[in-house]
């Protein structure tokens, strides 16, 4: 894994972990991209979207739409290492 990709993965993994620690504070059901979902899931996706675009801005790249984050979140869903996969796939977006 390239150094910048590893650094972005580590950063995004920390961002996701911090958001996951707040799950109990977000118990409501909200409307998500696939219908009703837990508020904490929407919050985690939002935080990842913000951090991806922050990293992209630091690299002089344009912002990406939340749909890009939704796509990679779906790819990571169901994996035993979901948090790593989601962070890694988001890190890949920071380089494209």
Buried (B, 14 or more C-beta within 10 A) or exposed (E): EEEEBEBBBEBBBEBBEEBEEEBEEBEEEEEBBEEEBBBBBBBBBEBBBBBBBBBBEEEEBEEBEBEBBBEBBEEBEEEEEEBBBBBBBBBBBBEE
